[in-house]
Amino acid sequence: MPTIKRFEEIEAWQTARDLTRMIYSATEQGTFARDFGLKDQIRRASVSVMSNIAEGFESQTQQQFIRYLSIAKASAGEVRSQLYVARDMNYLSEEQFTNLFQMAEKASRQIARFISYLESHPQSRALREDSAEYATEPANL
């Protein structure tokens, strides 16, 4: 696995970002937009996936990173559960539900593989602040 210097390079984070974009778009439409409780909950859960990956990457130890990745994976599960509610309330078409569900599953699988990799390579993440490279502008991903 190549060295990852920024959380934006992590495939699971990129997938979580796409999922969040899709969730925000779906929740702006029709009756879903008026269900403020579910709309807020599913948006927060999707943002939590990408945020916990980023926060974990920036944490001090590999153990902390794995813990944050586990939280991100749990949030992906929360998104999937809330998608069932949205589908049951007819807020989403079957196609929308399937696309969103598959994206949430993809993020979850990627996170699980990343956790497995980190657990099997205990010294694979030895990032120190003095060796980190930070860009002055956000990446255009």
Backbone bond lengths (Angstrom), bond angles and torsions (degrees), N, CA, C in turn:
res aa  C-N    CA-C-N  psi(-1)  N-CA   C-N-CA  omega(-1)  CA-C   N-CA-C  phi
1 M - - - 1.458 - - 1.525 108.36 -
2 P 1.358 116.95 127.33 1.458 119.13 179.30 1.527 110.61 -66.55
3 T 1.317 115.19 156.66 1.459 120.72 179.23 1.519 109.93 -66.86
4 I 1.304 115.30 131.22 1.460 121.48 177.77 1.526 107.38 -100.10
5 K 1.314 115.59 122.77 1.464 119.55 -177.00 1.523 113.19 -100.67
6 R 1.323 116.54 -19.71 1.470 121.33 -178.41 1.528 108.30 -138.98
7 F 1.323 116.06 144.68 1.468 117.91 -179.20 1.520 111.90 -61.98
8 E 1.335 116.99 -25.63 1.465 120.07 179.37 1.528 112.48 -63.27
9 E 1.326 117.63 -17.16 1.465 121.97 179.18 1.529 112.31 -82.76
10 I 1.307 117.93 -12.78 1.469 121.94 -176.85 1.527 109.32 -75.55
11 E 1.338 116.44 122.43 1.467 120.95 -177.69 1.520 112.30 -56.27
12 A 1.321 117.34 -41.08 1.465 120.57 -179.51 1.532 110.61 -62.69
13 W 1.325 117.71 -36.55 1.464 120.72 177.66 1.533 109.72 -66.93
14 Q 1.327 116.71 -41.69 1.465 120.51 178.92 1.530 110.80 -62.44
15 T 1.331 116.85 -41.56 1.466 121.36 177.22 1.526 110.10 -64.47
16 A 1.333 116.57 -43.22 1.466 120.93 179.19 1.529 110.55 -62.74
17 R 1.307 117.06 -36.33 1.469 120.89 177.00 1.529 110.42 -64.11
18 D 1.337 116.08 -44.52 1.473 120.27 176.81 1.532 110.59 -61.72
19 L 1.327 116.27 -43.03 1.461 120.60 178.33 1.525 110.51 -59.44
20 T 1.310 117.06 -44.95 1.466 121.00 -179.12 1.521 110.74 -62.44
21 R 1.325 116.50 -43.10 1.468 120.41 177.01 1.530 110.81 -58.63
22 M 1.325 115.41 -44.42 1.465 120.80 -179.40 1.533 111.25 -66.12
23 I 1.326 117.11 -40.92 1.469 121.64 179.19 1.523 109.84 -63.14
24 Y 1.320 117.04 -46.32 1.469 120.38 179.90 1.526 110.58 -60.24
25 S 1.310 116.52 -41.90 1.456 120.33 179.58 1.529 111.17 -64.32
26 A 1.318 117.02 -46.86 1.471 121.34 -178.49 1.523 112.32 -64.53
27 T 1.326 116.65 -34.35 1.465 120.10 -176.43 1.526 113.21 -82.73
28 E 1.328 117.54 -3.89 1.460 121.55 176.58 1.521 111.81 -88.71
29 Q 1.338 116.80 -5.46 1.456 120.94 -170.99 1.524 112.60 -106.45
30 G 1.329 115.29 145.00 1.459 123.22 169.27 1.523 115.25 53.15
31 T 1.326 114.36 -142.53 1.466 120.12 -176.80 1.525 111.98 -70.21
32 F 1.324 117.74 -23.36 1.468 120.59 177.29 1.535 109.51 -58.79
33 A 1.322 116.41 -40.00 1.470 121.15 -177.73 1.530 111.76 -62.13
34 R 1.337 117.04 -25.17 1.473 120.62 -178.05 1.523 113.61 -93.81
35 D 1.330 117.07 -8.46 1.475 120.16 176.48 1.530 106.52 -90.68
36 F 1.334 114.43 81.88 1.463 119.95 -171.00 1.525 112.90 -61.35
37 G 1.324 117.74 -35.01 1.463 120.80 -179.11 1.520 112.06 -64.97
38 L 1.341 116.89 -54.38 1.463 120.60 -179.02 1.521 110.96 -67.34
39 K 1.321 115.75 -40.69 1.471 120.47 179.19 1.528 110.27 -57.12
40 D 1.341 116.22 -48.29 1.464 121.03 -179.84 1.527 110.98 -64.67
41 Q 1.326 116.95 -43.34 1.470 121.94 -176.87 1.526 111.77 -63.51
42 I 1.313 117.34 -46.89 1.469 119.96 -177.19 1.525 110.68 -71.07
43 R 1.324 117.04 -33.75 1.466 119.75 176.00 1.524 110.28 -65.66
44 R 1.324 116.46 -45.43 1.465 120.18 179.19 1.529 111.01 -61.42
45 A 1.320 116.63 -41.39 1.467 120.01 -179.46 1.530 110.90 -64.25
46 S 1.333 117.14 -42.16 1.474 118.88 -179.60 1.526 110.90 -67.92
47 V 1.327 116.73 -40.12 1.466 119.98 177.05 1.531 109.82 -64.22
48 S 1.330 117.00 -35.46 1.459 121.69 179.40 1.525 112.07 -61.26
49 V 1.326 117.20 -35.08 1.471 120.04 178.98 1.520 109.23 -59.54
50 M 1.314 117.29 -55.84 1.463 120.03 -176.18 1.527 111.72 -70.09
51 S 1.324 117.44 -35.57 1.464 120.64 -179.37 1.522 112.35 -66.08
52 N 1.329 117.23 -41.38 1.458 120.07 -179.60 1.527 112.38 -69.88
53 I 1.317 117.14 -32.02 1.465 119.43 174.25 1.527 109.03 -63.81
54 A 1.328 116.30 -47.03 1.472 120.86 179.92 1.518 111.43 -63.99
55 E 1.324 116.77 -46.75 1.458 120.61 -178.68 1.524 110.81 -63.16
56 G 1.317 116.68 -40.89 1.464 120.26 178.34 1.518 112.42 -63.86
57 F 1.325 115.79 -41.04 1.460 119.86 178.95 1.522 110.97 -60.23
58 E 1.320 116.24 -37.51 1.457 121.28 -178.52 1.530 112.99 -82.96
59 S 1.317 117.43 -4.03 1.466 120.60 -177.98 1.529 110.41 -72.46
60 Q 1.320 115.79 170.69 1.462 121.64 -171.37 1.525 114.73 -79.44
61 T 1.328 118.02 -31.28 1.462 119.00 -174.02 1.522 111.38 -128.87
62 Q 1.309 115.15 161.05 1.455 120.55 177.59 1.527 110.53 -65.27
63 Q 1.328 117.50 -35.94 1.467 121.41 178.14 1.526 110.25 -61.36
64 Q 1.338 116.70 -43.12 1.470 120.30 177.11 1.522 110.46 -63.60
65 F 1.326 116.55 -41.42 1.461 120.98 179.07 1.523 109.94 -59.00
66 I 1.318 117.05 -46.73 1.464 121.28 179.18 1.531 110.32 -60.63
67 R 1.329 116.98 -40.74 1.476 120.57 179.03 1.530 110.14 -61.98
68 Y 1.320 117.65 -45.39 1.465 120.68 178.33 1.531 111.37 -64.44
69 L 1.324 116.89 -38.64 1.463 119.48 176.94 1.530 110.64 -63.05
70 S 1.321 116.91 -36.89 1.471 120.48 177.01 1.519 111.06 -63.89
71 I 1.321 116.70 -39.46 1.468 120.68 177.05 1.531 109.83 -65.61
72 A 1.329 116.76 -41.15 1.467 120.95 177.95 1.529 110.48 -60.84
73 K 1.317 116.52 -42.28 1.470 121.18 178.82 1.524 110.50 -63.58
74 A 1.325 116.86 -41.00 1.465 120.81 177.51 1.528 110.62 -63.00
75 S 1.316 117.37 -39.17 1.469 120.83 178.00 1.519 111.54 -65.43
76 A 1.333 117.50 -35.03 1.468 120.56 175.54 1.531 109.85 -63.32
77 G 1.326 116.78 -37.74 1.462 120.89 175.28 1.525 111.05 -65.07
78 E 1.317 116.44 -39.03 1.465 121.03 177.26 1.531 110.40 -61.70
79 V 1.319 117.05 -42.37 1.468 120.81 177.19 1.520 109.65 -59.12
80 R 1.336 117.17 -46.88 1.469 120.03 -179.41 1.524 111.39 -59.85
81 S 1.315 117.41 -42.41 1.460 121.18 179.34 1.533 110.89 -63.13
82 Q 1.314 116.66 -42.75 1.457 120.40 -179.76 1.526 112.11 -69.41
83 L 1.322 116.40 -28.09 1.463 119.46 175.07 1.525 110.94 -63.16
84 Y 1.330 117.28 -35.54 1.466 120.06 176.14 1.530 110.44 -62.07
85 V 1.325 116.61 -41.95 1.466 120.04 178.44 1.532 109.23 -61.59
86 A 1.332 116.24 -47.11 1.461 120.68 -179.66 1.530 111.02 -60.16
87 R 1.312 116.68 -40.31 1.474 120.10 178.85 1.523 110.47 -68.62
88 D 1.328 116.95 -43.10 1.470 121.18 -179.91 1.527 111.66 -62.42
89 M 1.337 117.31 -30.08 1.469 122.05 179.15 1.535 111.42 -88.27
90 N 1.330 116.07 3.61 1.474 122.62 -178.61 1.524 112.61 61.94
91 Y 1.331 116.80 30.56 1.463 121.09 174.93 1.530 110.65 -80.06
92 L 1.326 115.86 -21.70 1.462 121.98 -177.99 1.521 109.38 -126.18
93 S 1.326 115.52 144.40 1.463 119.53 171.26 1.529 107.65 -73.24
94 E 1.293 116.51 166.30 1.464 120.74 177.46 1.534 110.23 -59.63
95 E 1.331 116.10 -39.76 1.469 120.72 179.82 1.536 111.36 -65.47
96 Q 1.337 116.90 -44.61 1.469 120.01 177.51 1.527 110.30 -60.79
97 F 1.321 115.65 -46.96 1.459 120.49 179.67 1.529 110.28 -56.61
98 T 1.312 116.71 -48.93 1.466 121.70 -177.45 1.526 110.77 -61.15
99 N 1.326 117.37 -46.40 1.472 120.86 -179.18 1.528 111.37 -62.36
100 L 1.319 116.70 -46.04 1.463 120.57 -179.72 1.530 110.96 -66.81
101 F 1.325 116.22 -43.13 1.458 121.02 -179.15 1.530 109.97 -61.78
102 Q 1.333 116.77 -45.18 1.468 120.36 179.62 1.524 111.67 -62.90
103 M 1.330 117.55 -37.08 1.455 120.45 178.81 1.533 110.32 -67.63
104 A 1.338 116.71 -40.85 1.472 120.67 177.93 1.526 110.38 -64.96
105 E 1.329 117.10 -40.54 1.471 120.71 176.57 1.517 111.70 -64.15
106 K 1.319 116.82 -40.37 1.467 121.18 178.71 1.527 110.14 -60.67
107 A 1.327 116.73 -46.14 1.469 120.62 178.71 1.522 109.79 -60.02
108 S 1.316 116.66 -44.53 1.462 121.38 -179.12 1.536 111.48 -61.23
109 R 1.320 116.65 -44.50 1.476 120.87 178.60 1.525 111.26 -63.67
110 Q 1.331 116.68 -42.44 1.466 120.34 -179.88 1.528 110.36 -63.74
111 I 1.316 116.56 -41.92 1.465 120.47 178.63 1.522 109.92 -64.09
112 A 1.317 117.27 -44.04 1.470 121.35 179.84 1.534 110.84 -60.32
113 R 1.325 116.62 -42.93 1.474 120.00 178.13 1.524 111.17 -64.77
114 F 1.320 116.88 -38.92 1.463 121.64 179.62 1.531 109.80 -65.34
115 I 1.322 116.93 -43.52 1.469 121.03 177.30 1.526 109.68 -59.87
116 S 1.326 116.94 -46.64 1.476 121.00 179.57 1.516 111.27 -59.20
117 Y 1.341 115.77 -43.05 1.452 119.83 178.91 1.525 110.44 -61.34
118 L 1.326 117.21 -48.81 1.461 120.71 -178.40 1.528 111.75 -62.87
119 E 1.319 116.66 -39.05 1.465 120.26 179.16 1.528 112.26 -67.42
120 S 1.323 116.58 -31.88 1.464 119.66 -179.55 1.531 113.11 -87.94
121 H 1.314 116.84 -7.74 1.468 122.78 177.65 1.526 108.27 -130.77
122 P 1.323 117.36 74.53 1.460 120.73 -172.27 1.528 115.01 -58.74
123 Q 1.296 118.95 -23.60 1.470 120.43 -179.49 1.522 111.63 -104.57
124 S 1.330 117.83 14.62 1.461 119.98 -174.97 1.525 112.88 -73.62
125 R 1.310 116.63 -17.70 1.468 118.68 -177.96 1.520 109.12 -122.12
126 A 1.302 115.40 96.14 1.461 120.11 -179.35 1.521 109.52 -123.18
127 L 1.313 115.89 53.40 1.457 121.27 -178.47 1.522 110.24 -80.19
128 R 1.303 115.51 134.28 1.467 121.27 174.71 1.517 107.78 -122.33
129 E 1.304 116.33 149.58 1.462 120.41 -179.45 1.522 112.03 -55.26
130 D 1.321 118.04 -40.17 1.459 119.88 -176.63 1.531 112.51 -70.41
131 S 1.332 116.93 -15.89 1.458 118.67 178.98 1.528 111.84 -104.75
132 A 1.315 116.78 -4.05 1.460 120.32 -178.79 1.522 110.56 -76.53
133 E 1.323 114.23 143.64 1.451 119.83 176.24 1.524 107.59 -110.60
134 Y 1.313 115.97 126.85 1.450 120.86 179.56 1.522 109.28 -120.19
135 A 1.319 116.29 135.15 1.446 120.79 174.80 1.515 109.06 -82.80
136 T 1.317 116.51 154.58 1.468 119.71 179.62 1.519 111.65 -86.12
137 E 1.334 117.69 -14.10 1.451 121.69 178.03 1.523 108.62 -125.41
138 P 1.362 117.79 149.80 1.455 119.75 178.46 1.528 111.11 -63.93
139 A 1.303 114.95 147.57 1.454 120.05 178.25 1.522 110.20 -69.89
140 N 1.303 117.39 144.54 1.465 121.59 176.77 1.513 108.56 -91.43
141 L 1.324 115.32 77.22 1.467 119.90 -179.11 1.497 110.77 -91.63
